[in-house]
Amino acid sequence: MIPTYSMPPVNRCVILIRRPDGIPLARDFAIEERPRPRIGNGQILVRNLYLSADPVQRGWAANPAISPTGETMRALTVGVVLESRLPGISEGALVHGIFGWQDYAVASTADILSHIAEPRARASAFAGVLGMPGVTAWLALADLAPPAPGQTILVSTAAGSVGSVVGQIARAAGARVIGLTGSDDKAARCRGRYGYDLVFNYRDGDLASALASAAPHGFDTFFDNTGGWIADVAIRHMARYGRIIQCGTAATASWSPPPSGPRPEREVLTRVLTWSGFYIFDHAARFAEAIERLSDLMNAGALSYDEDIETGFAIVPGALEAIFAGANTGKKLIFIG
């Protein structure tokens, strides 16, 4: 479950050297070597194995209070505990958390999202389908719009690490699931791998007509990872008393100044919609619960997932640029072990 890994004598770190203008680019980062850190009481030392590239990092990189320039880029990772002075976590355990783009991380309870003493899947899965993306899909649906037979559910970025799990959870619950994605290849993967009933490439053709044809009576739930013009179109095809889960805003490159667009409030009023935001890091205490349920689905053969894993530390600075360009074919990870 845990791959063989090396123990570098120094700590390679990806440093944020410039505040990004919209999507973080490779030139906004630099790689530095720093001394291997030491831990204190209530801390663990993690050897990172898989570094994750996630859309949420765009917001982190834009916020000086979260990601100061000159410091290691905030990031989700999966690693192995090398040393522990934190009760309840032993050396050799897998951990998933906010450990940064670096070889070694000093972490405390606040940084740890999940602690996997006995993994039921390979380590990389805990950065994706059993990590933040999969847990987001599970908890957001469970809390805000539980899928049920007879419902029609629309999912944007349907081939992404969150959207692919949303589609499968909804399908397993008996709902009809419609996906939106940005390429024909991804649309085919959604149908063949993730069980979507219909999938539309939003770059090709008239999206409004496609949605009207797919759901003449409207969508009961819209799980939205993009916002922007896609959401502007989708909200006008919601069923009365429908529910919108706002999980991401990937379609908007910058929020300074805030973009303008069609006004949604009349749609919310006349369709009596419930529109809720979901921020996964408010739910860290429930990661273990969700991981168990997702693991059950995996073991039952009801949950497929894809990973886009590259190897080598030099790749890391350009990883966010790649995912926002849609270049990945699954959960984007870099193995640095």
Secondary structure, 3 states (H helix, E strand, C coil): CCCCCCCCCEEEEEEECCCCCCCCCHHHEEEEEEECCCCCCCCEEEEEEEEECCCHHHHHHHCCCCCCCCCECCCEEEEEEEEECCCCCCCCCEEEEECCCECEEEECHHHEEEEECCCCCCHHHHHCCCCHHHHHHHHHHHHHCCCCCCCEEEECCCCCCCHHHHHHHHHHCCCEEEEEECCHHHHHHHHHHCCCCEEEECCCCCHHHHHHHHCCCCEEEEEECCCHHHHHHHHHHEEEEEEEEECCCCCCCCCCCCCCCCCCHHHHHHCCCEEEECCHHHHHHHHHHHHHHHHHHHHCCCCCCCEEEEECHHHHHHHHHHHHCCCCCCEEEEECC
